[in-house]
Amino acid sequence: MSLELKNIYKIFKSKESETIAVNNFSLKIDKGQFVTFLGPSGCGKTTTLRMIAGFETPTNGKIFLDEKDITNIPPNKRDVSMMFQSYALFPHMTIKENIEFGLKLKKLSKNEIEEKTKRIIQLIGLEGMENRRPDQISGGQQQRVALARSLVMEPKVLLFDEPLSNLDAKLRESMRSEIRKIQKALKITSVYVTHDQIEAMSISDVIVVMNKGKIMQVGTPFEIYSRPMNKFVADFIGKVNFIKGKIIKKEKDVYHVYSKEIGKEFYCTGSNELKENEKVLIVLRPESLSYEKKENSISGVVKKVTYLGSYVEYEIITGKNKIVSCVLFNPIENKIPQIGENINLYFSNIASWIIGDE
Ligand SMILES: Nc1ncnc2c1ncn2[C@@H]1O[C@H](COP(=O)(O)OP(=O)(O)OP(=O)(O)O)[C@@H](O)[C@H]1O
Protein backbone atom coordinates (compact mmCIF):
# COMPACT_ATOMS: atom_id res chain seq x y z
CA MET A 1 0.00 0.00 0.00
CA SER A 2 1.30 3.43 -0.79
CA LEU A 3 0.90 6.13 1.80
CA GLU A 4 0.71 9.84 1.10
CA LEU A 5 0.70 12.83 3.41
CA LYS A 6 -0.35 16.08 1.75
CA ASN A 7 0.36 19.47 3.34
CA ILE A 8 -0.10 18.22 6.88
CA TYR A 9 -0.14 20.71 9.75
CA LYS A 10 -0.61 19.92 13.43
CA ILE A 11 -1.04 22.81 15.82
CA PHE A 12 -1.48 22.16 19.54
CA LYS A 13 -3.30 25.05 21.18
CA SER A 14 -3.69 25.73 24.85
CA LYS A 15 -4.74 28.84 26.78
CA GLU A 16 -1.15 30.03 27.13
CA SER A 17 0.53 28.83 23.97
CA GLU A 18 0.36 27.47 20.47
CA THR A 19 2.83 24.84 19.19
CA ILE A 20 3.22 24.14 15.49
CA ALA A 21 4.30 20.52 15.89
CA VAL A 22 4.08 19.64 12.18
CA ASN A 23 4.44 22.35 9.56
CA ASN A 24 3.35 21.66 5.96
CA PHE A 25 4.59 18.08 5.79
CA SER A 26 4.17 16.37 2.39
CA LEU A 27 5.54 12.93 1.57
CA LYS A 28 4.76 9.95 -0.63
CA ILE A 29 5.81 6.49 0.54
CA ASP A 30 5.73 3.64 -1.99
CA LYS A 31 4.44 0.18 -1.24
CA GLY A 32 6.97 -1.93 0.63
CA GLN A 33 9.26 1.01 1.38
CA PHE A 34 10.91 1.42 4.76
CA VAL A 35 10.92 5.12 5.64
CA THR A 36 12.44 6.62 8.77
CA PHE A 37 11.62 9.96 10.36
CA LEU A 38 14.81 11.27 11.93
CA GLY A 39 15.34 14.47 13.85
CA PRO A 40 16.05 16.04 17.24
CA SER A 41 13.68 15.77 20.17
CA GLY A 42 10.47 17.74 19.65
CA CYS A 43 10.78 18.04 15.85
CA GLY A 44 7.38 16.42 15.25
CA LYS A 45 8.29 12.81 14.38
CA THR A 46 5.91 11.11 16.81
CA THR A 47 3.07 13.53 16.10
CA THR A 48 3.35 12.77 12.36
CA LEU A 49 3.39 9.04 13.06
CA ARG A 50 0.38 9.34 15.36
CA MET A 51 -1.53 11.16 12.62
CA ILE A 52 -0.78 8.28 10.22
CA ALA A 53 -2.05 5.86 12.87
CA GLY A 54 -5.14 7.98 13.48
CA PHE A 55 -4.41 8.80 17.15
CA GLU A 56 -4.16 12.50 16.22
CA THR A 57 -6.11 14.45 13.61
CA PRO A 58 -4.23 16.92 11.39
CA THR A 59 -5.16 20.56 11.89
CA ASN A 60 -4.89 20.83 8.13
CA GLY A 61 -3.96 18.52 5.25
CA LYS A 62 -4.88 15.01 4.17
CA ILE A 63 -3.58 11.46 4.49
CA PHE A 64 -4.14 8.87 1.76
CA LEU A 65 -3.69 5.11 1.86
CA ASP A 66 -3.58 3.79 -1.71
CA GLU A 67 -5.21 7.02 -2.84
CA LYS A 68 -8.12 6.60 -0.41
CA ASP A 69 -8.56 9.54 1.97
CA ILE A 70 -8.16 8.14 5.50
CA THR A 71 -7.73 11.47 7.31
CA ASN A 72 -10.91 11.07 9.34
CA ILE A 73 -11.08 7.29 9.60
CA PRO A 74 -10.64 5.94 13.16
CA PRO A 75 -7.39 4.04 13.99
CA ASN A 76 -8.96 0.56 14.13
CA LYS A 77 -10.39 0.94 10.61
CA ARG A 78 -7.14 2.00 8.92
CA ASP A 79 -5.22 -1.25 8.37
CA VAL A 80 -2.33 0.42 10.11
CA SER A 81 -0.55 -1.08 13.10
CA MET A 82 1.79 0.68 15.51
CA MET A 83 4.60 -0.74 17.59
CA PHE A 84 5.51 1.38 20.60
CA GLN A 85 8.63 2.09 22.64
CA SER A 86 7.06 0.42 25.67
CA TYR A 87 5.72 -2.73 24.12
CA ALA A 88 3.22 -3.34 26.94
CA LEU A 89 2.40 -7.01 26.54
CA PHE A 90 -0.49 -8.32 28.64
CA PRO A 91 1.36 -9.76 31.67
CA HIS A 92 -1.25 -12.37 32.61
CA MET A 93 -1.46 -13.85 29.12
CA THR A 94 0.90 -16.33 27.47
CA ILE A 95 2.97 -15.36 24.44
CA LYS A 96 0.50 -17.16 22.19
CA GLU A 97 -2.49 -15.46 23.81
CA ASN A 98 -0.81 -12.09 23.46
CA ILE A 99 -0.28 -12.67 19.74
CA GLU A 100 -3.81 -14.03 19.21
CA PHE A 101 -5.49 -11.18 21.06
CA GLY A 102 -6.08 -8.85 18.08
CA LEU A 103 -7.28 -11.69 15.87
CA LYS A 104 -9.88 -12.67 18.48
CA LEU A 105 -11.13 -9.07 18.56
CA LYS A 106 -11.46 -9.30 14.79
CA LYS A 107 -13.64 -12.40 15.39
CA LEU A 108 -11.73 -14.67 13.02
CA SER A 109 -12.51 -18.40 13.12
CA LYS A 110 -10.61 -20.58 15.57
CA ASN A 111 -8.78 -22.35 12.75
CA GLU A 112 -7.72 -19.12 11.12
CA ILE A 113 -6.43 -17.74 14.43
CA GLU A 114 -4.52 -20.97 15.07
CA GLU A 115 -2.96 -20.99 11.61
CA LYS A 116 -1.97 -17.29 11.48
CA THR A 117 -0.52 -17.34 15.01
CA LYS A 118 1.53 -20.45 14.27
CA ARG A 119 2.97 -18.92 11.09
CA ILE A 120 3.99 -15.71 12.84
CA ILE A 121 5.53 -17.56 15.79
CA GLN A 122 7.67 -19.49 13.32
CA LEU A 123 8.59 -16.41 11.32
CA ILE A 124 9.72 -14.54 14.39
CA GLY A 125 11.54 -17.52 15.92
CA LEU A 126 9.53 -17.92 19.11
CA GLU A 127 8.69 -21.61 18.80
CA GLY A 128 8.77 -23.42 22.12
CA MET A 129 7.94 -20.28 24.08
CA GLU A 130 4.24 -20.08 23.19
CA ASN A 131 3.06 -20.98 26.66
CA ARG A 132 5.37 -18.74 28.68
CA ARG A 133 4.25 -15.45 30.13
CA PRO A 134 6.06 -12.17 29.24
CA ASP A 135 7.94 -12.17 32.57
CA GLN A 136 9.40 -15.57 31.68
CA ILE A 137 11.19 -14.35 28.54
CA SER A 138 13.95 -11.79 27.90
CA GLY A 139 13.50 -8.14 26.89
CA GLY A 140 14.53 -8.89 23.31
CA GLN A 141 12.07 -11.77 23.13
CA GLN A 142 9.31 -9.55 24.52
CA GLN A 143 10.11 -7.09 21.77
CA ARG A 144 9.74 -9.88 19.22
CA VAL A 145 6.37 -10.83 20.67
CA ALA A 146 5.28 -7.21 20.31
CA LEU A 147 6.41 -7.29 16.67
CA ALA A 148 4.57 -10.60 16.14
CA ARG A 149 1.44 -9.11 17.71
CA SER A 150 1.55 -6.28 15.15
CA LEU A 151 2.45 -8.50 12.19
CA VAL A 152 -0.22 -11.11 12.81
CA MET A 153 -2.86 -8.48 12.05
CA GLU A 154 -1.38 -8.25 8.53
CA PRO A 155 -1.47 -4.47 8.52
CA LYS A 156 -0.96 -2.63 5.24
CA VAL A 157 1.27 -0.15 7.02
CA LEU A 158 3.46 -0.83 10.04
CA LEU A 159 4.48 2.07 12.25
CA PHE A 160 7.32 1.99 14.76
CA ASP A 161 7.77 4.59 17.49
CA GLU A 162 11.35 4.19 18.70
CA PRO A 163 10.67 0.48 19.32
CA LEU A 164 14.22 -0.39 20.33
CA SER A 165 15.11 2.41 22.70
CA ASN A 166 14.63 0.24 25.82
CA LEU A 167 17.08 -2.42 24.63
CA ASP A 168 20.84 -2.60 25.09
CA ALA A 169 23.11 -1.76 22.15
CA LYS A 170 23.78 -5.33 21.03
CA LEU A 171 20.14 -6.36 21.15
CA ARG A 172 19.11 -3.22 19.30
CA GLU A 173 21.42 -4.13 16.47
CA SER A 174 20.10 -7.66 16.10
CA MET A 175 16.44 -6.58 16.44
CA ARG A 176 17.06 -3.91 13.83
CA SER A 177 18.20 -6.41 11.24
CA GLU A 178 15.41 -8.78 12.23
CA ILE A 179 12.75 -6.10 11.76
CA ARG A 180 14.24 -5.21 8.39
CA LYS A 181 14.42 -8.85 7.26
CA ILE A 182 10.78 -9.52 8.14
CA GLN A 183 9.61 -6.21 6.68
CA LYS A 184 11.37 -7.04 3.40
CA ALA A 185 10.02 -10.58 3.31
CA LEU A 186 6.44 -9.43 3.90
CA LYS A 187 6.85 -6.23 1.80
CA ILE A 188 5.01 -4.16 4.41
CA THR A 189 5.12 -0.40 3.95
CA SER A 190 6.81 0.83 7.13
CA VAL A 191 7.41 4.11 8.89
CA TYR A 192 9.94 4.18 11.70
CA VAL A 193 10.66 6.98 14.16
CA THR A 194 14.05 7.42 15.75
CA HIS A 195 16.49 10.10 16.82
CA ASP A 196 19.37 7.64 16.46
CA GLN A 197 21.14 8.36 13.18
CA ILE A 198 22.97 5.02 13.02
CA GLU A 199 19.67 3.22 13.41
CA ALA A 200 18.13 5.34 10.65
CA MET A 201 21.08 4.81 8.30
CA SER A 202 21.17 1.05 8.77
CA ILE A 203 17.48 0.22 8.48
CA SER A 204 15.95 2.63 5.94
CA ASP A 205 15.29 2.80 2.23
CA VAL A 206 14.52 6.47 2.70
CA ILE A 207 15.25 8.88 5.54
CA VAL A 208 13.15 11.98 6.21
CA VAL A 209 15.19 14.47 8.24
CA MET A 210 12.96 16.81 10.24
CA ASN A 211 13.51 19.96 12.24
CA LYS A 212 10.91 22.13 13.98
CA GLY A 213 8.01 20.34 12.30
CA LYS A 214 9.43 20.74 8.80
CA ILE A 215 11.05 18.34 6.37
CA MET A 216 14.69 19.30 5.88
CA GLN A 217 15.53 16.57 3.34
CA VAL A 218 14.16 13.30 1.99
CA GLY A 219 16.73 10.88 0.59
CA THR A 220 18.51 7.55 0.73
CA PRO A 221 20.99 7.11 3.58
CA PHE A 222 23.80 7.87 1.11
CA GLU A 223 22.17 11.10 -0.07
CA ILE A 224 21.46 12.26 3.47
CA TYR A 225 25.03 11.60 4.62
CA SER A 226 27.09 12.45 1.54
CA ARG A 227 24.86 14.87 -0.36
CA PRO A 228 23.08 16.91 2.33
CA MET A 229 20.94 19.78 1.07
CA ASN A 230 21.59 22.19 3.91
CA LYS A 231 23.69 22.85 6.99
CA PHE A 232 21.15 21.34 9.38
CA VAL A 233 21.18 17.93 7.67
CA ALA A 234 24.97 17.90 7.25
CA ASP A 235 25.42 18.77 10.91
CA PHE A 236 22.77 16.45 12.33
CA ILE A 237 24.15 13.30 10.67
CA GLY A 238 27.66 12.35 11.71
CA LYS A 239 30.66 14.56 12.33
CA VAL A 240 31.49 17.24 9.84
CA ASN A 241 33.90 20.08 9.03
CA PHE A 242 32.36 23.17 7.46
CA ILE A 243 34.87 25.16 5.45
CA LYS A 244 33.74 28.59 4.27
CA GLY A 245 34.39 29.45 0.65
CA LYS A 246 33.24 31.21 -2.49
CA ILE A 247 32.65 29.65 -5.91
CA ILE A 248 35.16 30.85 -8.49
CA LYS A 249 33.93 28.80 -11.46
CA LYS A 250 32.33 25.53 -12.43
CA GLU A 251 34.04 23.17 -14.85
CA LYS A 252 31.95 20.17 -15.89
CA ASP A 253 30.77 18.76 -12.57
CA VAL A 254 33.50 20.28 -10.46
CA TYR A 255 33.31 23.58 -8.58
CA HIS A 256 36.46 25.61 -7.95
CA VAL A 257 36.04 27.08 -4.50
CA TYR A 258 38.36 29.58 -2.84
CA SER A 259 38.47 29.45 0.95
CA LYS A 260 39.82 32.52 2.68
CA GLU A 261 39.93 30.80 6.05
CA ILE A 262 42.26 28.11 4.71
CA GLY A 263 43.92 30.35 2.11
CA LYS A 264 43.53 27.87 -0.76
CA GLU A 265 41.47 26.85 -3.75
CA PHE A 266 39.70 23.49 -3.65
CA TYR A 267 37.88 21.30 -6.18
CA CYS A 268 34.52 20.14 -4.90
CA THR A 269 31.27 18.52 -5.94
CA GLY A 270 27.92 20.16 -5.25
CA SER A 271 24.32 20.42 -6.39
CA ASN A 272 23.70 22.07 -9.75
CA GLU A 273 21.91 25.09 -8.37
CA LEU A 274 24.99 26.87 -7.06
CA LYS A 275 26.30 29.89 -8.97
CA GLU A 276 29.63 31.65 -9.48
CA ASN A 277 30.53 34.06 -6.66
CA GLU A 278 28.07 32.38 -4.32
CA LYS A 279 29.22 31.94 -0.74
CA VAL A 280 29.26 28.26 0.13
CA LEU A 281 30.24 25.78 2.81
CA ILE A 282 32.40 22.82 1.93
CA VAL A 283 30.98 19.82 3.80
CA LEU A 284 33.99 17.68 4.57
CA ARG A 285 33.59 14.52 6.63
CA PRO A 286 36.56 13.72 8.90
CA GLU A 287 36.99 10.30 7.25
CA SER A 288 37.21 11.87 3.76
CA LEU A 289 40.70 13.12 4.57
CA SER A 290 43.62 10.77 4.08
CA TYR A 291 47.39 10.60 3.46
CA GLU A 292 46.79 9.41 -0.06
CA LYS A 293 47.56 12.11 -2.64
CA LYS A 294 44.38 13.45 -4.24
CA GLU A 295 43.50 16.78 -5.80
CA ASN A 296 42.92 18.80 -2.62
CA SER A 297 45.46 19.12 0.15
CA ILE A 298 45.18 20.64 3.59
CA SER A 299 48.32 21.15 5.60
CA GLY A 300 48.45 22.04 9.23
CA VAL A 301 49.74 21.31 12.69
CA VAL A 302 48.34 18.53 14.85
CA LYS A 303 46.55 19.99 17.86
CA LYS A 304 44.89 16.94 19.38
CA VAL A 305 45.25 13.17 18.93
CA THR A 306 42.75 10.62 20.24
CA TYR A 307 43.73 7.00 19.71
CA LEU A 308 40.67 4.77 19.49
CA GLY A 309 42.13 1.43 18.40
CA SER A 310 40.86 0.89 14.88
CA TYR A 311 41.15 4.60 14.14
CA VAL A 312 42.69 7.85 15.34
CA GLU A 313 40.88 11.18 15.60
CA TYR A 314 42.87 14.32 14.94
CA GLU A 315 42.32 18.00 15.24
CA ILE A 316 44.52 20.01 12.93
CA ILE A 317 45.06 23.74 12.88
CA THR A 318 45.27 25.01 9.36
CA GLY A 319 45.03 28.33 7.48
CA LYS A 320 43.88 31.19 9.66
CA ASN A 321 43.49 29.15 12.86
CA LYS A 322 40.80 26.97 11.33
CA ILE A 323 40.42 23.65 13.14
CA VAL A 324 39.74 20.63 10.91
CA SER A 325 38.81 17.22 12.33
CA CYS A 326 40.07 14.12 10.66
CA VAL A 327 39.88 10.36 11.18
CA LEU A 328 42.55 7.96 10.00
CA PHE A 329 41.85 4.24 9.99
CA ASN A 330 44.12 1.28 10.78
CA PRO A 331 46.75 3.36 12.56
CA ILE A 332 50.24 1.95 12.88
CA GLU A 333 51.88 2.99 16.13
CA ASN A 334 55.08 4.52 14.80
CA LYS A 335 53.21 6.33 12.02
CA ILE A 336 50.73 8.21 14.17
CA PRO A 337 51.60 11.92 13.94
CA GLN A 338 51.89 13.53 17.35
CA ILE A 339 50.82 16.90 18.73
CA GLY A 340 52.83 19.74 17.18
CA GLU A 341 53.81 17.79 14.05
CA ASN A 342 53.11 19.10 10.57
CA ILE A 343 50.72 17.01 8.57
CA ASN A 344 49.45 16.97 4.97
CA LEU A 345 46.02 15.56 4.29
CA TYR A 346 44.13 15.16 1.04
CA PHE A 347 40.58 14.75 -0.20
CA SER A 348 39.05 14.15 -3.60
CA ASN A 349 36.39 16.40 -5.09
CA ILE A 350 33.76 13.65 -4.91
CA ALA A 351 34.45 13.10 -1.22
CA SER A 352 33.41 16.68 -0.53
CA TRP A 353 30.12 18.42 -1.15
CA ILE A 354 29.26 22.10 -1.16
CA ILE A 355 26.05 23.71 0.03
CA GLY A 356 24.82 27.30 0.16
CA ASP A 357 26.03 29.23 3.19
CA GLU A 358 22.82 30.34 4.93
N1 LIG B 1 -0.57 16.59 23.04
C1 LIG B 1 0.25 17.63 22.91
N2 LIG B 1 -0.09 18.85 23.38
C2 LIG B 1 0.71 19.92 23.22
N3 LIG B 1 1.91 19.88 22.62
C3 LIG B 1 2.32 18.69 22.12
C4 LIG B 1 1.52 17.50 22.25
N4 LIG B 1 2.19 16.47 21.67
C5 LIG B 1 3.34 16.99 21.20
N5 LIG B 1 3.42 18.31 21.47
C6 LIG B 1 4.53 19.22 21.09
O1 LIG B 1 4.72 19.11 19.70
C7 LIG B 1 6.10 19.13 19.36
C8 LIG B 1 6.47 17.87 18.60
O2 LIG B 1 6.41 16.76 19.48
P1 LIG B 1 6.72 15.26 19.03
O3 LIG B 1 6.43 14.37 20.18
O4 LIG B 1 6.01 14.98 17.75
O5 LIG B 1 8.28 15.34 18.76
P2 LIG B 1 9.32 14.16 18.51
O6 LIG B 1 10.15 14.60 17.34
O7 LIG B 1 8.63 12.86 18.38
O8 LIG B 1 10.19 14.22 19.84
P3 LIG B 1 10.89 13.04 20.70
O9 LIG B 1 12.02 12.53 19.88
O10 LIG B 1 11.34 13.76 21.92
O11 LIG B 1 9.83 12.00 20.96
C9 LIG B 1 6.85 19.31 20.68
O12 LIG B 1 7.12 20.67 20.85
C10 LIG B 1 5.86 18.82 21.71
O13 LIG B 1 6.07 19.44 22.95
The ligand as an SDF file (V2000), in Angstrom:
LIG
                    3D

 31 33  0  0  0  0  0  0  0  0999 V2000
   -0.5710   16.5870   23.0420 N   0  0  0  0  0  0  0  0  0  0  0  0
    0.2530   17.6310   22.9130 C   0  0  0  0  0  0  0  0  0  0  0  0
   -0.0930   18.8480   23.3810 N   0  0  0  0  0  0  0  0  0  0  0  0
    0.7140   19.9190   23.2210 C   0  0  0  0  0  0  0  0  0  0  0  0
    1.9130   19.8800   22.6200 N   0  0  0  0  0  0  0  0  0  0  0  0
    2.3200   18.6900   22.1220 C   0  0  0  0  0  0  0  0  0  0  0  0
    1.5180   17.5050   22.2490 C   0  0  0  0  0  0  0  0  0  0  0  0
    2.1910   16.4720   21.6650 N   0  0  0  0  0  0  0  0  0  0  0  0
    3.3390   16.9920   21.2030 C   0  0  0  0  0  0  0  0  0  0  0  0
    3.4250   18.3120   21.4730 N   0  0  0  0  0  0  0  0  0  0  0  0
    4.5310   19.2180   21.0870 C   0  0  0  0  0  0  0  0  0  0  0  0
    4.7160   19.1150   19.7000 O   0  0  0  0  0  0  0  0  0  0  0  0
    6.1040   19.1330   19.3600 C   0  0  0  0  0  0  0  0  0  0  0  0
    6.4710   17.8690   18.6020 C   0  0  0  0  0  0  0  0  0  0  0  0
    6.4080   16.7570   19.4810 O   0  0  0  0  0  0  0  0  0  0  0  0
    6.7170   15.2630   19.0270 P   0  0  0  0  0  0  0  0  0  0  0  0
    6.4300   14.3670   20.1820 O   0  0  0  0  0  0  0  0  0  0  0  0
    6.0150   14.9790   17.7520 O   0  0  0  0  0  0  0  0  0  0  0  0
    8.2760   15.3380   18.7600 O   0  0  0  0  0  0  0  0  0  0  0  0
    9.3220   14.1630   18.5090 P   0  0  0  0  0  0  0  0  0  0  0  0
   10.1480   14.5970   17.3450 O   0  0  0  0  0  0  0  0  0  0  0  0
    8.6260   12.8620   18.3770 O   0  0  0  0  0  0  0  0  0  0  0  0
   10.1910   14.2170   19.8360 O   0  0  0  0  0  0  0  0  0  0  0  0
   10.8900   13.0360   20.7020 P   0  0  0  0  0  0  0  0  0  0  0  0
   12.0250   12.5270   19.8780 O   0  0  0  0  0  0  0  0  0  0  0  0
   11.3420   13.7550   21.9230 O   0  0  0  0  0  0  0  0  0  0  0  0
    9.8350   12.0040   20.9600 O   0  0  0  0  0  0  0  0  0  0  0  0
    6.8510   19.3100   20.6820 C   0  0  0  0  0  0  0  0  0  0  0  0
    7.1220   20.6740   20.8480 O   0  0  0  0  0  0  0  0  0  0  0  0
    5.8570   18.8170   21.7100 C   0  0  0  0  0  0  0  0  0  0  0  0
    6.0680   19.4400   22.9450 O   0  0  0  0  0  0  0  0  0  0  0  0
  1  2  1  0
  2  3  1  0
  2  7  2  0
  3  4  2  0
  4  5  1  0
  5  6  2  0
  6  7  1  0
  6 10  1  0
  7  8  1  0
  8  9  2  0
  9 10  1  0
 10 11  1  0
 11 12  1  0
 11 30  1  0
 12 13  1  0
 13 14  1  0
 13 28  1  0
 14 15  1  0
 15 16  1  0
 16 17  2  0
 16 18  1  0
 16 19  1  0
 19 20  1  0
 20 21  2  0
 20 22  1  0
 20 23  1  0
 23 24  1  0
 24 25  2  0
 24 26  1  0
 24 27  1  0
 28 29  1  0
 28 30  1  0
 30 31  1  0
M  END
$$$$
